[in-house]
Amino acid sequence: MRREHLAWAGLAAMTVSFGLNFTMGVFFAPTAAAYGVSATALAVAAALGTMVTGLAQQGIGRLLDLLGPKLVLVGGLTLISGSYLVLAAVTETWQFVAAYMVLGGLGFASSSTLTVTTLLGRAHGTQAGPAMARAAIGINLGQLITPWAATALFDPVGVRGTFALLGAIGLAATAVLWLLLPDDERAATVPGPGESLADRWKVLVSFGLHAATLYVVVLMLPKHAVEQGWSVAGAGRLVALAALTAGVTSAGLVRLLRRHPPESLLRVLYSVRLAALLPAVFVPGPEVLVVVAVLFGVASFPVIPLTMAILSRGLDPARMGRTLAPAWVIHQLAAATGLGVATVVHALTDSYRGYLALGLVLTVAAALLITPVRRREPVTV
């Protein structure tokens, strides 16, 4: 596979990985009814699975540098696809939680953005930004295709049949990637000086605040929509609508990154996120969720390749996996914390609006952290 085609392979991998990971939000309501699993248990499973993904990132980073991105990516896709097959067969709540948490959490950790970023960073070096943005379209394709497929399959094949079919499709796609991907691709560049992200702590904190809002909205929006009067199928398509706008935005970023620094584009996206969360908090009625889905989609996953373009700038390709791993530890643990807090807020208020209000504050803080401080020029008399 030629180097310029790796971004398309990354797109395919992220379509499977993110599609299976975030479609779980669409499964929550029908799974609770079909399996007899409480909604709280499902929310806890989502938080624990996200935490497992975060805790595994440091080890995944070392495996990337030791084994190469191909083996790690294929292994992760196998685990997350296999988790769906296991979820189709479980009969008790603890089995569901364990499969979702361990297989799904580790599978997503191994097949998501850290792995694809390392794959593309090694191949393209400092010019990886556009390739990362193109691969990130797969995040949105997965969110667009997989929830739609799941909601279309619930009636004809049932919840268990849907789990099994999506898992089998994921394994088939993994086999194709195994055949197509090269063992390793590295850019012929001089190793960069960056071996630590300590000097980029503001971007790291901003990335964590982004995740604390992102995962709650993407995973819990279907449940929130059902509580507002939407049907299960309609709630799933609401997520697909958000994914569509995110995909269009990611496609636009491929060109914009050639002319604008990622920091400037990030600040624009955070402004759009504020515009999405304001009506979610303050405007009553179920219809407003269409506007929320569209605007939040624009400012959801497209934040990730922009942040990765900043963090991966100047890093040694041979150590990129372990150097970038702390960013994903922060990202996933912040996401898990957000899901946990949102679950508590929902249990106390019977609504997610309280956490969405907190998301407004987190979004403002994330934007401020990547906004350069203007230095005052000395006044001359």
WOURWO-V660280 format. One line per field, one symbol per residue. ss: DSSP state (H for helix, E for strand, - for the rest). phi: phi as a letter, one per 30 degrees, with the letter a starting at -180 (. if undefined). psi: psi as a letter, one per 30 degrees, with the letter a starting at -180 (. if undefined). A space follows every 10 residues. Layout:
ss=???
phi=???
psi=???
This chain:
ss=--HHHHHHHH HHHHHHHHHH HH-HHHHHHH HHHHH---HH HHHHHHHHHH HHHHHHHHHH HHHHHHH-HH HHHHHHHHHH HHHHHHH--- --HHHHHHHH HHHHHHHHHH H-HHHHHHHH HHHHHHH-HH HHHHHHHHHH HHHHHHHHHH HHHHHHHHHH HHHHHHHHHH HHHHHHHHHH ---------- ---E---HHH HHHHHHHHHH HHHHHHHHHH HHHHHHH--- -HHHHHHHHH HHHHHHHHHH HHHHHH---- -HHHHHHHHH HHHHHHHHHH HH-----HHH HHHHHHHH-- -HHHHHHHHH H---E-HHHH HHHHHHHHHH HHHHHHHHHH HHHHHHHHH- --HHHHHHHH HHHHHHHHH- ---------- -
phi=.dedcddddd dddddddddd dcdedddedd deddcicddd dddddddddd deeddddddd edddddcjdd dddddddddd ddddddddcd bbeddddddd dddddddded bcdedddded dddcidcded ddddddeded dddddddddd ddceddcidd ddeddddddd dddddddedc dddabbddbd edddcbcddc dddddeddde ddcedddddc edddddddjd dddddddddd dddddddddd dddeddddbb dddddddddd dddedddedd dccdjddddd ddddddeecc dedddddddd dddiddedbd edddeedddd eddddddddd ddddddddci acdddddded dddddddddc cddddddddc c
psi=kleffeeeee eeefeeeeee efffeffeee eeeefgklee eeeeeeeeee eeeeffeeee eeeefeflee eeeeeeeeee eeeeeefffl fleeeeeeee edeeeeeeef gbeeeeeeee eeefbfgfee eeeeeffeee eefeeeeeee effeeeflee eeeeeeeeee eeeeeeeeee klekkkkilk klfjglgegh eeeeeeeeee efeeeeeeef eeeeeefggl leeeeefeee eeeeeeeeee eefeeefffk kfeeeeeeee eeeefefefe efjlkfeffe eeeeeeeegc ffeeeeeeee efjgljefge efefeeefee eeeeeeeeee eeeeeeeefh lgeeeeeeee eeeeeeeefg kkkkkkkkkk .
